[in-house]
Amino acid sequence: GDVVSTIAKGIIAPESMGTSGAFITAMMAALLASALWVNLATWIGAPVSTTHSVVGGVMGAGIAAAGFSAVSWDKMGAIAASWVISPLLGGLIAALFLWFIKSAIIYKEDKIAAARRWVPVLVGIMGGAFATYIAVKGIKKLIKISMGDAVLIGIGAAILIWLVMIPIVRKQSEGLENRNKSLKVLFGIPLIVSAALLSFAHGANDVANAVGPLAAIVQASTTGDFTHSFGIPSWVMIIGALGISFGLFLFGPKLIKMVGNQITKLNPMRAYCVALSAAITVIVASWLGLPVSSTHIAVGGVFGVGFFREWDTERRMRKAMATVPGASRLAPEERRRRKLVRRSHFMTIVAAWLITVPAAALLSAGLFAVIRGVMGTS
């Protein structure tokens, strides 16, 4: 509800449109522009933000319809700040958790004993973070809930999950060899659950973004009122749900490969860090009131994990070479070969992020002019 209202009324002032016909045309142009841009970005393999695409589309159509004064530039400034803050925060949190997993479990002499001690704690933290995440992103839409209450729900869930996981991890670890490959088994079930929860919250947020302009169009066309709050018909929500599901099946595999494998190699421990950082970053951003993109945060987490691995690998190699007499530094070619984050994908994704809002805005403004010319709306 809050997201739909922001998309329909928070970016541009509806009353500046003058007539319901101009408002409907602007929302239609925003929908078409964001849809075209997201599909184009998906085709080239860039995981761009649906949120920012819709925001750019609404802004561009609003400017074309009523000029620059129709836009809430304070809101746009907050969105622009989130471009930088949310991926960096997601990457930092993911890197910190990976550092902890490496130092507390992976680099220990008895890895299995360390895993028995810390994996239940880590899973409990993840469960608590996602419980808070779901409370912030979903439950508060149904019942009134404060951020403090959401955090208390998360703490309760974390303690309960920690207690439940202690015997489960102990049983799973029986007979496992003392090596890194064995640790992946212990993160299997938590990863499946975290993927489902992250998809749930991401879908709830992004479907609202997508159907925001449509809900506004329905209200304006049926009642003529486009300046006040409005309800969301069930059939509009069903269209959004079917759309995001079909999109996952049709276009999803390409982006899944890009984010999961082509930026940097992910194993269950690294993927755990990415999923957890996405949940925590959204909670922090919601507390700060920042309109962040869960897409940007998750990809930022992947980059954070990859760059941390590069730094950690080079640090350990330098330490090892320092103990070997006559050892020299790696040649530049060898250093480049050992990079764990693909720079080409990094630059493509960042470039797509930077141009998403202006590209969607320009496309939307052009489509607004075309629709108004064809339909003759004023």
MOZI-V637369 format. One record per pair of residues at least 12 apart in sequence whose C-alpha atoms are under 7 Angstrom apart, sorted by the first residue. I is the first residue (numbers start at 0). J is the second residue. Records with the same first field share a line. If there is no record, write none. Layout:
I=J  J
//
This chain:
0=140
2=207  208
3=207  208  211
6=54  208  211  212
7=211  212  215
10=58  70  71  74
11=58  61  69  70  71
12=69  70
13=225  226
14=226
15=65  69
16=64  65
19=219  223  225
20=376  377
21=64  376  377
23=216  219
24=367  370  371
25=60  61  64  367
26=57  212  216
28=60  363  366  367
29=53  56  57  60  363
30=53  56  212
32=56  359  362  363
33=52  53  56  359
36=359
37=49  52
44=253  254  257
45=347  348  351
46=254  294  348
47=294  351  352
48=292  294  295
49=205
50=205  208  292
51=355  356
52=355  356  359
53=208  209
54=356
55=356  357  359  360
56=359  360  363
58=70  360
59=360  361  363  364
60=360  363  364  367
63=364  367
77=289  290
78=290
81=289  290  291
85=280  291  295  296
86=295  296  299  300
87=299
88=280
89=276  277  280  296  297  299  300
90=299  300  301  302  303  304
91=303
92=276
93=272  273  276  300  303  304
94=303  304  307
96=272
97=269  272  304
105=179
109=177
110=177  178
111=172  177
115=168  169
119=161  164  165  168
120=161
122=161  189
123=157  158  160  161
124=157
125=275
126=156  157  160
127=153  154  156  157
128=153  278  279
129=278
130=152  153  156
131=149  150  152  153
132=278  282
133=200
134=149
135=149
136=200
168=185
171=185
183=267  268
186=267  268
187=267
190=267  271
193=274
201=293
206=239  240
209=239
210=235  239
214=231  235
258=298
262=340  341  344
263=305  339  340  341
269=304
273=297  300  301
274=297
276=300
277=293  296  297
305=339  340
306=340
309=338  339
//
